[in-house]
Amino acid sequence: MKLRRLAKRTAFGTAAAIALAALVYGGSLYLRGRLPYHDSFTTNEASEWRQFGGAWQMRNGAMYNRSDERGAKLLAGSSRWKNYKLQTDLQIIGHEGEVGVVVRAGDAERGVDSYNGYYVGLRSSDSALVIGRADHGWVEALPIAMKGDVKIGAWYRLQVVAVDCNIGASATNIATGATSWAAFHEQNCVREGQIGLRSMGTGGAWRHLTVETASAKDWDVVRAHAPSVNEPAYPGLEADYSRMREAYDRQKNTSAHDAQITVEGFPTRAAYRDLAEDHIVPVEELRKNVTHDGEVAVRGVVTLASPLYVQDATGGIAVDAPHPIALNLGDEVQISGRPLATGVSPRMVAEHIRLLWDRTQAVPLSITSTQAASGAFASSLVGVQGKLVSRQRQPNGTMRLQMEDASQSFTAYVTDGLSMHPLDEIEDGSLLRLRGICDFSNVSRESGSFAILLRSMDDIEVLSGPPLWSGKRVAQAILAGIILIAIGVWIYLRIERWKMRAIMSERERLAHEMHDTLAQSFAGVGFHLQGVRNSLRSGKAAKESVLEKLDVACDLVTQTHRDASAGIAALHPDADEGRDLLVALERCLHAMLEGDDLPLTLVREGTPRPLSLPVRDALFQIGREAITNVLRHSGAGRITLKLRYEPRAVSLEIRDDGRGFHYDPQTTDFGIRTMHRRVKSIDAELSIDTAPGLGAVIMVRSPYGRKFTFGDWLRALRHALPHRSV
């Protein structure tokens, strides 16, 4: 009993927990998909954003992409958002490229233009406000010249309106207030989708992003300022293209654009002291000889922005900068400063940094953990494989991953300002491929032989899950086995209880059956025999009277014996040998004939349907009783059994051509009374049509009864299970 209660409580608690989790998850999705929306960059929370390339991080209430990767994007929001207005402040960080937003995005993948939707942004190469359509390809509307040009490092307020098939935008220089407008209409447009941040060939920053529902009035405001509405497609003819470019040049306010950008926090180019080419040394030389007198210079590609690592063809070096630096992954820079003797990892203190150009992404060098531990690739961008042993969140928000392979143990550090949730989906014991900077500055005996500084969550690739024999999975299997055993025990106890209930119900039915038939029959026999005895004792008994009473007693004994035999036979599970009702009655008739021959006709009408057990038993017993009466009293020469399946009921008809009898419902014999009692037990109807010399027709019409349910199946299963003694 206690086990059953515990199982019930466990099942109820599990169901309640699942329902609550589903409610919370559904509620979070519902709230996340509602408008208006406001970013949480100021609280360093961006778990709803999904990354497709780039090196994204949050700082000072803004979202930054510190990578020159082409087409890096970050998506959020609901795919069911239709008409809405997006507003954000944005900034271009780097040399030259595009920074903007994506609207009505869907089917996104990593790669350039790998999504289906619209892009609106600022481009520094031609100082233009750009609107275009991406569908894993790119078509662009006529660029709109920005008033005052697009300045690197300046903040712009970008507003995008998407209403039906109309896309409009305005871009305002926050410092000067200069605003440009653009708009277009597309026939076969994308009508719904997510929002996103996107940069192209440069780094960027976004802040104060909001999304709210838009209407036709918002579109009218943009349309009133926009110079024209253009389809996002280039002209097909060269002459048309020339006219488009001429119109664009007339709109554009040309100005000189300095191609060499001053790095934030360092002297201007006018104050910068150029170094001769022979003063630029390879990183490998600094690794071998750190006793250079005075200032040296290295030239390489930025492989990690914070902390700053630069790599050339010979290796990588860590750079200590005294001021914050606005550099992106892929920027090629020239750094002058003093080298430091720091052991395996080369390091230098920067005094001057000059940005040469950008979009020169370094490719990780695939090495083994043994090669990484040798120190030959210190401070370089590498790719290594290992098995995840454990993870630990550091106080500063960095996630520390303890890794190992067949020969080495090492540590990986990932700082991701978006969300650490993707790490929660990686199980301990999984085989990972990590891409990052090979570092030796903070290694210890506990952390391993080296460390990998990851640039973002995208630097983690799951090659395979943990093996089936891992400790965690074995524990999960044991727990699942215990739960299954508990459920099995509970089901077994329930089946045993159902068996006991079935046995007790059968006993109760047999008790009623014996009381209604055998007990009453023997009481009648006893009554007649007692009358004979009293008559003989008094000496007043006539021979005819005594014989009559003895005949009645004999008839009662015969009837009782027949009922008892039939009842015992019916209790056997294979009483009808698995055949239908008519076949069972035919077999019963042949058993009663004991070799004699009597023509029998079986008639079946309608589509056979399953009968409930009580209805089947009652029809069989009534049919057997009717056949017995025909054989004993009617002297019939033919019997006809008809079973008719109707839409809502089934009927059994027993017809004979015997001598018939006078039927009086008030003075019927014991057999007919038994028929009435059985008919009443199944809510059926009994009709008897007979007269002396005309034969007899007995018909029973009954509903099909309750359908066979799962409980009936379990109760029937008890016949196949070992019976427990009671």
GITA-V245729 format. One record per backbone hydrogen bond with DSSP energy under -0.5 kcal/mol. NH is the residue of the N-H (numbers start at 0). CO is the residue of the C=O. If there is no record, write none. Layout:
NH,CO ; NH,CO
This chain:
4,0 ; 5,1 ; 6,2 ; 7,3 ; 8,4 ; 9,5 ; 10,6 ; 11,7 ; 12,8 ; 13,9 ; 14,10 ; 15,11 ; 16,12 ; 17,13 ; 18,14 ; 19,15 ; 20,16 ; 21,17 ; 22,18 ; 23,19 ; 24,20 ; 25,21 ; 26,22 ; 27,23 ; 28,24 ; 29,25 ; 30,26 ; 31,27 ; 32,28 ; 33,30 ; 35,210 ; 36,210 ; 38,208 ; 39,44 ; 42,39 ; 43,40 ; 44,39 ; 45,417 ; 48,45 ; 49,74 ; 51,72 ; 56,63 ; 58,61 ; 61,58 ; 62,205 ; 63,56 ; 64,203 ; 65,54 ; 65,63 ; 67,328 ; 70,68 ; 70,198 ; 71,68 ; 71,198 ; 72,51 ; 73,196 ; 74,49 ; 75,194 ; 80,77 ; 83,81 ; 83,161 ; 84,211 ; 85,159 ; 86,209 ; 87,157 ; 88,206 ; 89,155 ; 90,204 ; 91,153 ; 92,90 ; 92,202 ; 93,91 ; 97,199 ; 98,121 ; 99,197 ; 100,119 ; 101,195 ; 102,117 ; 104,193 ; 105,115 ; 108,113 ; 113,110 ; 114,112 ; 115,105 ; 116,114 ; 116,133 ; 117,102 ; 118,131 ; 119,100 ; 120,129 ; 121,98 ; 122,127 ; 123,96 ; 127,122 ; 128,143 ; 129,120 ; 129,127 ; 131,118 ; 132,138 ; 133,116 ; 134,136 ; 135,112 ; 135,114 ; 138,132 ; 140,130 ; 143,128 ; 144,142 ; 145,126 ; 148,145 ; 150,148 ; 152,91 ; 153,150 ; 155,89 ; 156,171 ; 157,87 ; 157,155 ; 158,169 ; 159,85 ; 160,167 ; 161,83 ; 162,160 ; 162,165 ; 165,162 ; 166,183 ; 167,160 ; 168,181 ; 169,158 ; 170,179 ; 171,156 ; 172,177 ; 173,154 ; 173,171 ; 174,154 ; 176,172 ; 179,170 ; 181,168 ; 182,227 ; 183,166 ; 185,164 ; 188,186 ; 190,188 ; 192,80 ; 193,104 ; 194,75 ; 195,101 ; 196,73 ; 197,99 ; 198,71 ; 199,97 ; 200,68 ; 202,92 ; 203,64 ; 204,90 ; 205,62 ; 206,88 ; 209,86 ; 210,36 ; 211,84 ; 213,82 ; 217,214 ; 218,214 ; 219,215 ; 220,216 ; 221,217 ; 222,218 ; 223,219 ; 224,220 ; 224,221 ; 225,221 ; 229,182 ; 229,227 ; 232,230 ; 240,236 ; 241,237 ; 242,238 ; 243,239 ; 244,240 ; 245,241 ; 246,242 ; 247,243 ; 248,244 ; 249,245 ; 250,246 ; 251,247 ; 253,251 ; 260,258 ; 265,262 ; 271,267 ; 271,268 ; 273,271 ; 278,275 ; 279,276 ; 280,278 ; 280,296 ; 284,281 ; 285,281 ; 286,282 ; 287,283 ; 288,284 ; 295,336 ; 296,278 ; 297,334 ; 299,332 ; 300,310 ; 301,330 ; 302,308 ; 303,308 ; 307,318 ; 308,303 ; 309,316 ; 310,300 ; 311,314 ; 314,311 ; 315,377 ; 316,309 ; 317,345 ; 318,307 ; 319,347 ; 320,318 ; 326,324 ; 328,65 ; 329,301 ; 330,327 ; 331,356 ; 332,299 ; 332,330 ; 333,353 ; 334,297 ; 335,351 ; 336,295 ; 337,348 ; 339,346 ; 341,339 ; 344,341 ; 345,343 ; 346,339 ; 347,317 ; 348,337 ; 349,319 ; 349,347 ; 350,335 ; 351,335 ; 353,333 ; 354,260 ; 355,331 ; 355,353 ; 356,331 ; 359,329 ; 364,380 ; 365,363 ; 366,364 ; 366,382 ; 371,367 ; 372,368 ; 373,369 ; 374,371 ; 375,370 ; 377,374 ; 378,437 ; 379,376 ; 381,379 ; 381,435 ; 382,364 ; 383,433 ; 385,431 ; 386,403 ; 387,429 ; 388,386 ; 388,401 ; 389,401 ; 391,399 ; 393,397 ; 396,393 ; 398,413 ; 399,391 ; 399,397 ; 400,398 ; 400,411 ; 401,389 ; 401,399 ; 402,400 ; 402,409 ; 403,386 ; 404,407 ; 409,402 ; 410,449 ; 411,400 ; 412,451 ; 413,398 ; 414,453 ; 415,413 ; 416,55 ; 416,414 ; 422,419 ; 423,419 ; 423,420 ; 424,420 ; 424,421 ; 425,422 ; 426,424 ; 428,387 ; 429,426 ; 430,463 ; 431,385 ; 431,429 ; 432,460 ; 433,383 ; 433,431 ; 434,458 ; 435,381 ; 436,452 ; 437,379 ; 438,436 ; 438,450 ; 442,439 ; 447,443 ; 448,408 ; 450,438 ; 451,410 ; 452,436 ; 452,450 ; 453,412 ; 453,451 ; 454,434 ; 458,455 ; 459,456 ; 460,432 ; 460,458 ; 462,430 ; 462,460 ; 463,430 ; 469,466 ; 473,469 ; 474,470 ; 475,471 ; 476,472 ; 477,473 ; 478,474 ; 479,475 ; 480,476 ; 481,477 ; 482,478 ; 483,479 ; 484,480 ; 485,481 ; 486,482 ; 487,483 ; 488,484 ; 489,485 ; 490,486 ; 491,487 ; 492,488 ; 493,489 ; 494,490 ; 495,491 ; 496,492 ; 497,493 ; 498,494 ; 499,495 ; 500,496 ; 501,497 ; 502,498 ; 503,499 ; 504,500 ; 505,501 ; 506,502 ; 507,503 ; 508,504 ; 509,505 ; 510,506 ; 511,507 ; 512,508 ; 513,509 ; 514,510 ; 515,511 ; 516,512 ; 518,513 ; 519,514 ; 520,516 ; 521,517 ; 522,518 ; 523,519 ; 524,520 ; 525,521 ; 526,522 ; 527,523 ; 528,524 ; 529,525 ; 530,526 ; 531,527 ; 532,528 ; 533,529 ; 534,530 ; 535,531 ; 536,532 ; 537,533 ; 538,534 ; 539,534 ; 540,534 ; 545,541 ; 546,542 ; 547,543 ; 548,544 ; 549,545 ; 550,546 ; 551,547 ; 552,548 ; 553,549 ; 554,550 ; 555,551 ; 556,552 ; 557,553 ; 558,554 ; 559,555 ; 560,556 ; 561,557 ; 562,558 ; 563,559 ; 564,560 ; 565,561 ; 566,562 ; 567,563 ; 568,564 ; 569,565 ; 570,566 ; 571,567 ; 571,568 ; 574,571 ; 576,573 ; 578,575 ; 583,579 ; 584,580 ; 585,581 ; 586,582 ; 587,583 ; 588,584 ; 589,585 ; 590,586 ; 591,587 ; 592,588 ; 593,589 ; 594,589 ; 595,592 ; 598,636 ; 600,638 ; 602,640 ; 604,642 ; 607,605 ; 611,703 ; 615,611 ; 616,612 ; 617,613 ; 618,614 ; 619,615 ; 620,616 ; 621,617 ; 622,618 ; 623,619 ; 624,620 ; 625,621 ; 626,622 ; 627,623 ; 628,624 ; 629,625 ; 630,626 ; 631,627 ; 632,628 ; 633,628 ; 633,629 ; 634,629 ; 635,629 ; 638,598 ; 639,654 ; 640,600 ; 641,639 ; 641,652 ; 642,602 ; 643,641 ; 643,650 ; 644,604 ; 645,643 ; 645,648 ; 649,701 ; 650,643 ; 651,699 ; 652,641 ; 653,697 ; 654,639 ; 654,652 ; 655,695 ; 656,637 ; 658,633 ; 662,660 ; 663,661 ; 666,663 ; 672,668 ; 673,669 ; 674,670 ; 675,671 ; 676,672 ; 677,673 ; 678,674 ; 679,675 ; 680,676 ; 681,677 ; 681,678 ; 682,679 ; 683,678 ; 684,700 ; 686,698 ; 688,696 ; 689,687 ; 690,694 ; 692,658 ; 693,690 ; 694,657 ; 695,655 ; 696,688 ; 697,653 ; 698,686 ; 699,651 ; 700,684 ; 701,649 ; 703,647 ; 708,706 ; 712,708 ; 713,709 ; 714,710 ; 715,711 ; 716,712 ; 717,713 ; 717,714 ; 718,715 ; 719,716 ; 720,716
